[in-house]
Amino acid sequence: MLKIQKILLLYIVITAVVLDIAINKQSGIQLMYSYMRNYTGLDPLGPEDVLRSGNGIIFLETSNRTELPSLILCAIESAARVYHDRPIVFFLKELSEINSVKDERITRRRYPTLSAFRNIYFFPLKPEEIFKDTPLLHWYQNINPKQEPYLVNNYANGCRLALIWKYGGIYMDTDMISIQPIAHFNFLTAQSPELSNNAVFGLSSHHYFTWNAMEDFAENYNGSLWGNQGPHLFTRVLEKFCNISNYEGVEDVICGDISYLHPQSYYPFSFGSWRKYYETWDEFPSFNDSYALHIWNKMNEEHNTMVPGSKTLIEHLYQKHCPTTYETLARNENIYI
């Protein structure tokens, strides 16, 4: 009888996977992970399992918070919708160790707007493991937090490089709202014609650019200079391989096997124009030339937020690209449990 039950369960799982592949066009291996996680008692998947295909979308939270603002939830939800056939992995510094299926489920349930997405995964951020076998381990082990005015930011700058070096895929800042999938595999982004930015980039695992960037990070580290380990680092390294100063129209620049994307791709508004997202518009921009929108939350010292009913551009973006988060806020329900 028990053998029959096991066979029946396996048949149900396989049938469900096949149906979901047909309906949702998701990859079979990713869906199998989801069903195994939801319907069996197997141990939880680690990041090396979820990200082993090299096509994951990676987010980081390097501060001590676990109660996340709605913009972060919107960023993750929008990515999960746009990249529905790819794993969305969120690493949090303060996340407790995940040792069982129950632990993982409990973590996801703390974020009601994300818990229904089977392609979203939460994992603790473990710096010693992330920086192992990279030029960044010595830096991490020897920094003095008391002498680091931008420690959280530089910690995040290092982690994103090491994670993409190890796993490959796309890294995104948590104030990036995805609006359409990007077709490029290896890409960097221009903030302006003269300046690259590391808020979003995609590279294969063990790519030469990532290793060069980690070496430059460690060799030319200056923790007191804002952006030295971020946008300026990417610009320095990219300039070693190609000319990044010229764009014609909104065409991208091809540099070896890397596409260097026009600022419109992710930064249609410059950092000095970040308030436009919180203004009302007679007609909302289409952003047809953008894959995602950098909201520039670092500039938002006024702590502006999305307000339901405000008719602002940011409200429009929430409604369109992270509707679960928007509807939860509009009903005045909790976004964190």
VOPALUM-935653 format. One record per residue: residue in one letter; x, y, z of N, C-alpha, C in turn. Coordinates in steps of 0.2 Angstrom, whole numbers, plus 2048, in hexadecimal, padded with zeros to 3 digits. Atoms other than C-alpha are relative to their C-alpha. Layout:
aXYZXYZXYZ;...
% end
This chain:
m8047FA800800800800804806800;l7FC7FA7FF80E80C8058048017F9;k7FD8008078178087F47FB8037FB;i8057FD80480780C7EB7FF808801;q8017F97FE80581D7F48068047FD;k7FA7FC8038178227EF8008007F9;i80080080781581D7DD7FA8067FE;l8067FC8028048277DD803808801;l7FD7F97FF80D8377E58058027FB;l7FB7FE80681B8367D87FC8027FA;y8047FF80680E8357CA7FD807800;i8037FA7FF8058447D18058067FF;v7FB7FB80081584E7D38028017F8;i7FD80080781B84A7C17FA8037FB;t8057FD80380A84E7BA7FF807801;a8007F97FE80985E7C38058047FC;v7FA7FD80381A8637BC7FF8017F9;v80180080781685F7AA7FA8057FF;l8057FB8018068697AB802807801;d7FE7F97FF80E8787B38058027FB;i7FB7FE80581C8787A67FC8027FA;a8047FE80680F8787987FC806801;i8047FB7FF8048857A0805807802;n7FC7FA7FE8128917A88068017FC;k7FA80080482088D79C806800805;q7FA8007FC82C88A7AB8047FA7FF;s7FB80580183B8807AB7FE7FA804;g8018067FC83986E7B08037FF807;i7FC8017FA84786D7BC7FE805806;q8027FB7FB84187D7C57FA7FE803;l8068027FD8308777C78007FA804;m7FF8067FC8368667CD802802807;y7FE7FE7F983F86F7DB7FA803804;s8067FD7FC82F8797DF7FB7FA803;y8058057FE8248697E08037FC805;m7FD8047FB8318607EA800804807;r8007FC7FA83286E7F67F9801803;n8078007FE81F86F7F77FC7FA802;y8048067FF81985D7F78047FB803;t7FC8057FD8278537FE804802806;g7FD7FF7FA83185180E8088017FF;l7F9800802842853805803806804;d7FD7FA7FD84F85F80D7FF8067FB;p8017FA80484E8718078068017FB;l7FA7FF8058598767F8804806802;g7FB7FA7FF8688817FB8018047FA;p7FF7FC80686D88F7F08047FD7FA;e7FC8038068798857E67FC7FB7FC;d80480480486B8797E17FB8057FC;v8047FC80385F8877DD8038047FA;l7FC7FB80586C8927D38047FC7FC;r7FB8038048758847CB8008007F8;s8017FF80786E8877BA8038077FD;g7FD7FA8028768987BA7FB8067FD;n8057FB8028668A27B67FC803805;g8047FD7FA8608A87C7801807800;i8007F97FE85C8B97CC801801807;i7FD8007F98658BE7DC7FF807803;f8017FA7FC8608CB7E98047FF806;l7FD8007F98698D07F97FD805805;e8017FB7FA8658D880A8067FF805;t7FA8017FC8758DB813800804806;s8017FD7F986E8E68217FD7FB805;n8028047FB8678DF8317F87FF800;r8078018008558E082C7FD7FA7FD;t8038068038498D28287F98027FE;e8067FD8028398DD8288018047FA;l7FE7FC80683A8E38167FB8057FE;p8057FB8028328F280F7FD7FE7F9;s8048028068268F18018048007F9;l7FC7FF8078328F77F38047F97FF;i7FC80680183D8E77F67FB7FB7FE;l80580580282E8DC7F67FD8017F9;c8027FF8078288E47E68067FE7FB;a7FB8028058398E27DE8017F87FF;i7FF80880183A8CF7E27F97FD7FD;e8078038038278CC7DD8018027F9;s8007FF80882A8D57CC8057FC7FD;a7FC8048038398CB7C97FD7F97FF;a8038078008308BB7CD7FB7FF7FB;r8058008058228C07C18048007F9;v7FC80080682E8C57B38047FA7FE;y7FB80680183A8B77B57FC7FA803;h8038057FD82D8AA7B98037F9800;d7FD80680283789C7B28077FF803;r7F98007FE8478A07BC7FF801808;p8007FF7F984B89F7CF802807802;i7FF7FA7FD84A8AF7D98037FF807;v7FD8027FA8568AE7E7802806804;f7FF7FA7FB8568BA7F68057FE806;f7FC8027FA8658B9802800806805;l8007FB7FA8638C28138057FF805;k7FB8017FB8708C581F7FE7FD807;e8038027FA8658C382E7FB7FA800;l80480680185C8B48288027FA804;s7FE8067FC85C8A58348027FA7FC;e7FE80680486489582E7FA7FC7FE;i80580580385988A8238037F9800;n7FE80780085B8788277FB7FB7FE;s80680480284A8718227FB8037FC;v8067FE80483B8728177FC805804;k8047FC7FB832879826803807801;d7FD7F97FF83F8878297FF8047FA;e8017FC80683E88C8177F98037FF;r8077FE80182B88D8167FE805805;i8027FB7FB82A8978268038067FE;t7FD7FA8028368A381F7FC8047FB;r8047FD80682C8A680F7FA802803;r8077FE7FE81C8A7819800807804;r7FF7F97FD8238B78227FF8057FB;y8017FB8068218C08117FA7FE7FC;p80680380380F8BD80C7FF8027F9;t8017FE8078108C67FC8057FC7FB;l7FC80480481E8BB7F67FF7F8801;s8018077FE8198AA7FE7FD7FB7FB;a80380480580F8A47EF8047FF7FA;f7FC80080681D8A67E28057FA801;r7FC8067FF8258957E08078007FE;n7FA7FF80283489C7D8804805804;i7FD7FC7FB8398A77E78037FC805;y7FD8047FB8468A07F3804805805;f7FD7FC7FB84D8A78038067FC803;f7FA8037FD85F8A380A803805804;p7FC7FB7FC86A8AA8178068027FC;l7FA7FE8038798B48118067FE805;k7FA8027FC8898AC8178068027FD;p7FA7FC8038988B78138067FB7FF;e7FA8048008A58AA8178007FB7FA;e80180480589E89E80B8008037F9;i8017FC80789A8AB7FD8078027FE;f7F97FD8028AC8B27FE8057FB7FF;k7FB8058008B58A27FF8027FF7F9;d7FD8018078C189F7F07FF8067FC;t8017FA8048BF8B17EA805805803;p7FB7FB7FD8CB8C07EC7FC805806;l8037FB7FB8BE8C87F88007FD807;l8008037F98C08BB807805804804;h7FB7FD7FC8D08C480D7FD807802;w8037F97FE8C78D580C7FB7FF805;y8068017FB8B88CF8158037FE807;q7FD8027FA8C38C7823804806804;n7FB7FB7FD8CD8D78267FD807800;i8037F97FF8C18E68257FE801807;n8027FD7FA8BE8F08347F9804800;p8077FD8018AB8F4835800807803;k8007FA7FD8AF9038408038067FC;q7FD7FB8058B990B8327FC8007F9;e8038018078AC9078247F9804800;p8067FC80189F9158217FB7FD7FC;y80580380589790B8138017F9800;l7FF8077FF8998FA81A7FB7FB7FD;v8068048028888F38168008007F8;n8007FF8078898FA8048067FC7FD;n7FA80380389B8F38017FF7F8801;y8018077FF8968E28097FC7FE7FA;a8048038068888E17FC8038007F9;n7FD7FF8068938E77EE8057F97FF;g7FC80680189F8D87F27FC7FA7FF;c8048068008928CB7F57FD7FF7F9;r8038018078898CE7E48057FE7FB;l7FB80280589A8CC7DB8017F8801;a7FE8077FE89E8BC7E57FA7FB7FE;l80680580288C8B47E28007FF7F9;i80180180788C8B87D08067FC7FD;w7FA80480289E8B17CE7FE7F8801;k8018077FE8988A17D77FB7FD7FC;y80680380388789E7CF7FE8037F9;g8027FD8078858AA7C07F9802801;g8077FD8008748B27BC800807800;i8017F980086E8C37BF7FF802807;y8017FD7FA8708CE7CE7FC8067FF;m8047FA8008648DC7D27FF803807;d8017FD7F98638E97E07F87FF801;t8078017FE8538E87EA7FB8067FF;d8057FA80284C8F97E48008007F8;m80180180784B8F27D27FA7FD7FE;i80680380283A8EF7CB8007FD7F9;s80080380783A8E37BC7FA8017FD;i8067FF80482F8E67AE7FF7FC7FA;q8008058058348DA7A08077FD800;p7FA8058008418CC79E8058037FB;i7FB7FE8048528D07988037FA7FC;a7FE8068048588C57898087FF801;h7F980180086B8C878C8027FC806;f7FD8047FB8758BC796806803804;n7FB7FC7FD8858C579A7FF8077FE;f8017F98028828D779C801804806;l7FF7FA7FB8878E77A67FB8067FE;t8047FA80287D8F77A7803807801;a7FD7F98008819097A47FB804804;q8047FB7FC87A9167B18008067FC;s8007FB8058809237A58057FE7FB;p7FB80280588B9237958077FF803;e7F98007FE89B9257A08007FB806;l8008047F989691A7B07FC7FA7FF;s8048077FF8919087B27FD800807;n8038017F98879027C17FF7F9801;n8008077FE8878F27CB7F97FF803;a8078017FD8748F47D07FD7FA7FD;v8038068048708E67C38057FE7FB;f7FC80380587B8DB7B87FF7F9800;g80180780187B8CA7B18067FD7FD;l7FA80480388A8BE7AE8007F9802;s7FF8077FE88E8AC7AD8047FF806;s7FC8027FB8968A37BB8078007FE;h7F98008018A98A57BC8028057FA;h7FE7FC8068A98B37AF806805802;y7FA7FC7FF8B98BD7AD7FF807802;f8017F97FE8B18CE7B07FF800808;t8018017F98AB8C87C18067FF804;w7F98017FD8BC8C27C6804806800;n7FD7FA8018C48D27C07FD805805;a8037FB7FB8B88DC7CA8017FE807;m7FE8027F98BB8D27DA807802802;e7F97FF7FF8CE8D47D8800808801;d7FF7F98008CC8E77D57FD803807;f8037FE7FA8C08E87E48057FF806;a7FB8017FA8CD8E17F08068047FF;e7FA7FD8018DC8E97E87FF808801;n8017F98008D58FB7E77FA802805;y8057FF7FB8C98FA7F6801807803;n8007FA7FD8C490B7FD7F9801803;g8068007FD8B69098097FD807802;s8037F97FE8B491C80D7FE8047FA;l8027FD8068B19207FB7FA7FD7FD;w80680380289F91E7F68007FE7F8;g80080280689D9147E68067FD7FD;n7FA8028038AF90F7E48007F87FF;q8018088008AA8FC7E77FA7FE7FC;g80680180489A8FE7DC8018027F9;p8007FE8078979087CD8078027FD;h7F97FE8028A990F7CC8047FA7FF;l7FC8078018B08FD7CE7FE7FD7F9;f8038038078A58F77BF8038047FB;t7FE7FC8058AA9067B58087FF7FF;r7F98018018BD9037B88017FA7FD;v7FF8068038BC8F17B47FE8007F9;l8028008068B28F37A58048047FB;e7FC7FB8048BD90179E8067FC7FE;k7FA8048028CB8F479D7FF7FC7FA;f8028048058C18EA7907FD8047FA;c8037FC8068B88F77857FE807802;n8027F98008B39097827F9800802;i8077FF7FD8A390D78C7FD8067FF;s8027F98008A191F7887FB8027FA;n8047FE80589791E7787F97FC7FF;y8078048028849197747FD8047FA;e8047FD80587A91C7657F97FE801;g8078027FF86891D7687FF7FD807;v8008047FA8639107758037F97FF;e7FC80680286E90376D8057FE806;d7FB8037FB8798F87798078007FD;v7F980180288C8F77788027F9801;i7FE8077FF8938E6775808800801;c7FA8007FE8A38E377E8027F8801;g7FE8077FF8AA8D177B7F97FC800;d8068047FF89D8C57827FB804805;i8047FC7FC8958D378C7FC8067FD;s8047FA8038878DF787800805806;y8007FA7FC8898F078F7F98047FF;l8077FD8028778F67907FF807801;h8017F980087190778D7FC802807;p8037FD7FA86B91279C7F97FF801;q8078018008599107977FE7F9802;s8028067FF85A8FE79A7FE7FF808;y8028007F98599007AD800806804;y8007FA7FD85C9127B17FD8067FC;p8037FB80484F91C7A7800807803;f8007FA7FC84F9297B5807800803;s7FA7FF7FD86092F7BB7FF800808;f8008007F986492E7CE7FD807802;g8037F97FE8609417CF7F98017FE;s80780080184F93E7C87FB7FB803;w8048057FD8499317D47F9802802;r8067FE7FE83B93B7DA7FA7FF7FB;k8058018058329397CA7FC7F9801;y8048067FE82D9277D07FA802805;y8057FF7FB82392F7DE7FC8067FE;e8057FA80381A93D7D37FB7FD7FC;t80580280480A93C7CB8018027F9;w7FE7FE80780A93C7B87F98007FC;d8068008047FC9407AB8007FA7FC;e7FF8068048039327A08067FC803;f7FA8047FE80E9247A78057FE7FA;p7FB80380581E92079D7FF7F97FF;s80180780281E9107948067FB802;f7FA8047FF83090B7988017FA7FC;n8008068058309007888087FE7FF;d7F98028018439017888047FE806;s7FD8027F98468FB79A7FE7F9801;y8018077FE8478EA7A17FE800808;a8017FE7F98468F17B3801807802;l7FF7F97FE8459017BC804801807;h7FC7FE7FA8529077C97FC806804;i8037FA7FD8489117D6804804804;w7FC7FC7FD8579187DE7FE801807;n8027FF7F98529157F0805803804;k7FB7FD7FC86291A7F6800808801;m8017F880185E92C7F17FA802804;n8077FE7FD84D92B7FA801801808;e7FF7FF7F985393380B7F9803803;e8067FD7FE84193A80C7FB7FA802;h8038067FE83B92880E7F98007FD;n80780080382D92A8017FF7F87FF;t80280780182391A7FF7FA8007FB;m8068018048169137F37F9801804;v8067FF7FC8059197F97FA7FE7FB;p8068028047F59107F27FB8067FF;g8047FA8017EA91D7EA8038077FE;s7FD7FA8017F792A7E78018027F9;k8007FF8077F79287D48078027FE;t7F97FE80280A92A7D48037FA7FB;l7FC8058048169217C88017F9804;i7FE8067FD81C9157D57FA7FC802;e8068047FF80A9107D97FE7FC7FA;h80280380680790C7C78057FA7FF;l7FB8068018179017C77FE7FB804;y8028057FC8118F87D67FA7FC7FE;q8068038028008F57CF8017FB7FA;k7FF8048068078EE7BF8057FB800;h7FA8058008178E57C48007FC806;c8008047FA8148DF7D67F9801803;p8077FF7FE8018DF7D77FF7FC807;t8028037FA8018D37E6803804806;t7FD7FB7FB80C8DF7F07FB806801;y8047FA8008018ED7EB7F97FF803;e8068017FD7F18E57EF8007FF807;t7FF8017F97F78E0800800806804;l7FF7F97FD7FC8F28047F98037FF;a8077FD8017EB8F87FD7FB7FE805;r8058037FB7E28ED809802801807;n7FD7FE7F97ED8F38178017FA804;e7FE8067FD7F38E181A807800802;n7F98007FE8038DC8228047FD7FA;i7FB8038058128D98158057FC804;y7FB8047FC81C8D18237FD7FD806;i8038047FA8178C48308057FE805;
% end
